[in-house]
């Protein structure tokens, strides 16, 4: 039976059972499409990375004698729509069966299901063979429970997959070393030179320019530094274990003006394209830890493993549990526009300048920069979640909706009313100063609230609490802060609110 198999840009798993042996009756197809480049404005490095990795993967399949049909972005037969392209190939090759891998994005899931229903040939959908969990596992796990606590899911994952478990208890005596993962990096612990790759993407860049695809961000060199093959991704993982794991946990929440990456792995791009699986990563990290346990504390390893089998699998499960309605959630009723400086980095607030500039320069920012700098500011200025979603989905090379949406709309913006986070992740300037050196060279004073040179985060923070009292006043984790707010004098609070409202109305002056 002549079969057509679709490979999406985030399904580059060479270890998938589909590819075990070549078959002349199977054609694999890849499409670079305006459908995917244009639904949000993406970072130029993100588009480059996807196209480069897809092209390399198709060549790898050809080298293993698989039949491949590849539509580049400017190919004359490319309709720029996945279903129209599939229809063309079905007719061209006389296809008798269509197969695809479960997409990880809801919109593609709907599109391909509808397409299959319209076909007069049989179709089949198969597992991505990537995640630890199936789509609905998390919803089943939390069935009948009032809260969807990640920690409960994470502990169950550890037990179920025997990860850092001894006699059904956590290795080292603790399930979670989060309190050990909050050190400020002061330059006293050396960070090795970072692992970069020199992938020649000259042709890809020319094709993107010819297609006139609208992008954001910067790209000034002709090589792409993220891994675009499985071997490169494995090399990156090896480098992380040997050079960075030893201090990852200590400084995973730290931020610094002179360091873009600190001890972070930068593996999320490769993972989300499925060049590497979470099982690959967990196995490799734990094996390295077993061999070097005298030098590496378990807190470093647990902090990393938690991101992979805890947050990543949890976020995916929450996505499939609550889509499509999740994408419309706005429980705090925030409707403001995102500040223009999110697209330029031109702001006098040092923390935002660095976090946004890093994002624009590298298509990257680590989770605390995303959560407690850009996300914190967007929430305090009561920005519409749609605005925040579109920026996060576009600007980061690793951003795919199944992981971006739940992190942004849920954890960062609290727009789901507390399904993911038990409280909003907001702070004044004091937290930013605690975890970074951003405040030391800032135009604004972290200790002031209403003066001309006062840190905008301070007035915005108290104003936010006052504005959202109806939604948050009874939140048990916010009790202490509301108690402090209640002790604030009416005159002082009024000054704070006036300052905050001026900032919100004139964001690009700050």
N, C-alpha and C positions, 0 to 999 in steps of 0.2 A: 504494500500500500504506500503510495507516494505521500510523504508527510512533510508538512511545513511546521517548523518550530520557531517561535519568537523568543528572542533574547532582548530584554530591556537593558537600558544603560546601567542599572544598579543590580544586574543579575550576572555578574562576571565571575562565576564560580566554576573554575576549571575542574574542580573535584566532584561536580555534580554527576550523578549516575547517567545522565543523558550522554555524557562524553566518553564513556568507558571504551566504546569501540565505534569505528566509523561504519556508516551504512549509506550506500549509494542512493537509497530510496528516501533519505532524510535530508532536507535543506534547512539550514539555520539562517535566520534573517535578523539583521540589525538595521535600525533607522536613526539617523540624526535628523531631528524634526523641529520645525518652528512651533509645533504643538507643545514641545517640551521646553524650548528656549524662551518662549514668549508668555507663558501663563503668569510669570512674575519676572521682574528684571533681576537677572542673575549676575553674580560677580564674574568678571571676565575669566578669572582663573578657574572657576567652577565649570564653565562651559568648555574651556580648554581641557581640563582634567577628564571630564566625562568623554568627550570626543576622542582624546588621545588613548584613554584606557579601552574604550570600545573598539577602536581601530586595531590596537595591539592584540586584544583578545580575539578578534576575528582572524587575524593573521596566525595566532597560535592554533586556532581550530583548523585552519587550512593546512598548517604544517603537520597536523595529525590526520590528514586526509578526510576531514569532514567537508561537506559541501556548504558553501556560505554565499548568501546574497546580502550585500552591504550597500545601503543607500547613504552616500555622504550628503551633507547639508545642501550642496548646490547641484546635485545630480538632476538632470532634466526630467527623469521619470519619478522623482521624489515628490509626492503630493503634499508632504509636510504633515500628514495625518496617519496615525498608526493603522487604523482600520482600512483606509483607502489603499495604503501601501500593501497591506495584507491581501486585499482583494485582487490587486494587480498580480501579485506573485502566485496566488492560487490559480488564476487563469493562465499565467505564463508557463507554470510548471505542470499543469494538469493535476493539481494537488487533490488528494482523496481524503486527507485527514489533517486537521489543524490542532496543534498542541502549544500550550504556553505554561509558564511558571506563575504561580500565584503572585500578582503584583503586591507591593507593600503600600501603595497609595490607593486610597478609596476611589478617587476619580478614575484611575486606570482600571481598577477592578470592575467598576460599573460599565465602563466603555467596552472592555473586552467580553464581559458576560453578555452584554447586549449584542455585540458583534457575533458571538457564537450562536445566539438564538436566531440570528438572521441567516445563518449558513444552511446550505442544503447538503453539507458533508458533515461527518461526525467530528467532534472536538473533545479535547481532554485538557484538564488543568492539573498540574502536579506541584508538589512541595518544592520550595526553594532549597531545602536541605541545608539550611544555614543556621537558624535560630535554635535555642534550647527548647523554646515553647512553640505551641501552635497558636493561631490567632486568638482563639476563644479560651485558652487555658486560664488566663488571669481572671476573666469574667466568671468562669466556673469556680475558681479558687475562692473568690470573694462573694459568691452567691449567698444571699441572705444576711450578709454583714452590712453594718451601717457605714463603716469606713474602709477605704481601700488603702490601708497603710503599706507603703513600700517595704518597710522593715519586716513585716510579717511574711510578705511574698519572698523577700530576699532570704530569710532564714529557711523557708521551705525549699527554695532552690538549692541552697547549700546542702541541706540534708538529702534531698532527692538525687542530687548529682554527686554526692560525696566529695564536696569541695571544701577543703580546710576543716574537716570534721574528724573528731576522734571519739569513738564510743558514743556517737549520736550527740556529741557536744562540740561547741566551737573550739578549734585548735587555738591554743594560747589563752583560753578562758573567757574571751569576749567575742560577741557576735560582731561588734562594730567598734572600730577605732577612730570614729569621726572626730572625737575630741583631741586626738593626737595629730590630726591632719590640718591644723589651723595655725601653723607657725608662719611668722613674717620672715621673708627672705631678706637678709641685710647685706648680702654680698660676701659673707664670711664662709659660705660653703660653695665650692667651685662648681660651675655648670660646664660640662664638656662641650666642645664645639659640636654644633648640631648636625645630625645626619641629613644630608640633602642629596637629591638625585638630579642628574642632568639629562632629562628626557628632551630630546630634540622635537619641538612641536612647531617648527617653522611653518610646515604645510597646514597644520590645523589652524594656526593664527591667520594665515592668508585666507583660508576658506571662511572663517568667521567674519573677517573684514569684508570679504566679497559679498557675503550674505547680508551684510549690514545689520547684524543682530545687535539690538540695544543691550548694553551691559553696564555694570557699575564697577567701581574699584579700579585698582592699578595693576599694570603688568608691564614691566620695563625691560625684562630680559627674555631671551629666546629659548630658555629651558624651563621645564616645569619641575618643581622640587619635591612634590608629593609622589609616593609610589603609584605606578600605574600598571604594574604586573604583580602576580603572586610572589615571584622570587624577590622583587624589590620590597614588597610588604613584609615578607619573612625576614629580610635583611634589616628592615626598620624595627621589627619586633625584637630581633637579636640585639640590635643596638640599644633599644630601650632597656632590656634586661641587664646588659653589661654596663651601661653608663648612667642610666637615669633612675632605675627602680629603687636603688639604695636610698634615695631621698624623695621619691615620688610622694609618699604619704605625708611626710613632714610638711611639704610646701605645696600641696595640690591646691590650696585655697589662696596662696600668696600671689601678689601682683607687684611688678617693679617696672620703673620707667626704662631701664636699660635692657630688659629681657622680654622677648615676645613669647617664649615658650616655657621657660624655666625647666621643670623636670617632666613635663607632659610628653606623651608618646607620639602625638600627631598621627595616630593610627585610625582615627575615626573615618577619614575619607576612604581608606582602603577597606575598612570593615563594611561601610555602608554601600560600597560597590560590590561587596561580597568576594573581593580578592582574598580576604582572610575571614575565617569564621570565628565566632566567640569561643568555640571549643578549641580551635588552634591556639588562640591567645591565652586562654586559661591554662591549658596543658603546658604550654611553653613557659609561662611565667612561674607556675608552681614547680615545674621540673628544675628551673634555674634556682628557685628559692631552696629547694631540697638540697642542691649541691653547694649552695653558698649561704646557708642558714646562719652560720656564725657571724657573717658580715651584714646580713639584711634582717631587720626586725620585721616581725609578722605584720605590724601596723602598716608598713609600706605596701605589702602584698595585698592585704585585706582591703585597703583603701582603693587599690586599682581593680581588684576582682569585683568589688561592690559596684563600680561603675559599669562593668561589663554584664554581669549576670543579675545585678540588682536593677539599677536605673534603666539600662538599655532595654532589657526584656520587659520590665515593668511599663515603661513608656509605650512600647509597641502594644502591649496587652491593653492598656488604657485606651489607646487610639482605636483599636478594633472593638472595644467594649462600648464606646460611646459615639462613634461616627455613625451618620454624618452630622448629627445635631451639635456635636462638640465644637465644630468649626464656627458656629454662630453664637457661642456662649459669651455673654458680657454681663456677668452678675453684679459687677460694681458700677455698671452704667457709666463707663468712661467713653468720651466722644471727641476728645481733642486730637489735633493733628500732630504727627511726629515732627519734632524740630528739624529744620532744614540742615542743621549741622551734622545730623546722622549720615548725610550723603557726602559731607566734605571733611569732617573732623575739625572744622574751624570754630572752636569754642575756647573761652578762657578758663573753663573748668578742666583742670589738668587730667583728672581721672578719665573723663569722657573723651578728651582729646587723644589720650594714649590708647584707650580701648577701641575707639572708633578708627583711629589711624591704623592700628594693628589690623583691624578687620578689613579696611580698605586696601592696605598694602599686601596682606597675606591671605585674605579670605579665611582668617582664623582669629579666634579669641578663645581662651579657655573658659571653663564653665562658670567661674566666679566673676570674670569680666562680663560675661553675658548676663549672669543673674543679678549681681550686686552693683554693677556700674550702669551698663546700658539699659538693662531690664528694670532695675531699681528706679532710674531716672524716668523712664517711660511711664511706669506705674505712678510715681509720685506726681507727675504732671498730668495724670489721668488721660493718657493717650488711648485712643480707640484700639482694641486688640487687633482688629484687621490691619491697621497701620503697622503695628509691631510685628505681627505675623509675616507680612509681606517683606519687611526689611530683613528679619532673621532668615526667612526661607531663601531670600536672594543672595545675601552677602556671604554666607559661609559655604565653603566647598563641600562640607560634610552634611549640609542641610537637605534632608528629604522629609516630606511632610509627616510621615509616620512617627518620626522622632522629634522633628522641629515643633510641630503643633502642640503636642502635649507638654513639652518643655516650656514653650513660650506662653501659650494661652493659659495653661494650667499652673505650672510651677512658678513662672516668672510674673505673670500678670494677674493671677488669682481670678481669672475671668470665669472659671468653672465653679466658683463659690466654695472651693475647698475639697474637691474630689481628689486632687493630687497632693496639694500642700495643705498642712493643717493651719497655716497662717500665711499672710502675704510676706514675701521676701522684700521688705523695705527697710531702709536704715537712713540715719542722718550721716553727716560727715565723719562721725567718730569711728564707725565700723570701717570705712574706707581707709582712714588713717591707721587703724589697727592692723590691717592686712596688706598695706602697701606703703610706698614712699611718695605716692602721688601728691599728698597734701603739702609736703615740705617745700615744693617749688611752685605752688599754685598761686594764681592771682588773688584767690579768695582765702579768707581766714576760716579755718575749720571750727574755731571756737565761737564765732559770732553768728547771730540769728537774723537780725534785721538791718544791720548797718550796710552801707553801700558795698563794702568789701566782704560781707558775710557769705559763707559757703551756701550756695543755693539749696543744697540737700537739706540743710537744717530747717529752714522755714517750710520747705516743701513737705518735709516729713510730718511736722506737727499739723500743718494744714490738711494733709491727707487723712490723718487720724480723725481730725474733727469733721471733715467732709463725709467720711465713710463710717461714722459712728453707728448709723442705723444697721449697716451690714456687718460691722466688725466688733461693735461694742460688747457683745456677749461671747466673743471668741476667748476661750480660756487661756490661750497662749498670748493674748494681747492685754490681759488684765493689768499687768504692772504698768504698761505704757499709758493705758487709759487712766490709771490712777494718778500718774504724773501729770497727764494732760488736765485732769480735773483740779489739780492743785495750782495750776497756772492762773495767774491773775487775768481778769477780763481784758484789761488794757494791753497787757503783754500779748495775749492771744490775738487780739485784734490787729496789733502791729505785725505779728507773724503772718496772719492770714493776708493782710494787705501786701506784704512783701512777696509771699508765695504767688498770689494772684497776679502781681506785676510780672513775676518771672514767667508764669504760664502764658501770659498775654504777649510777652516780648522775649521769647526764648532765644532768639538768634542774636540778641544783644549781650548775652551772657557767655 
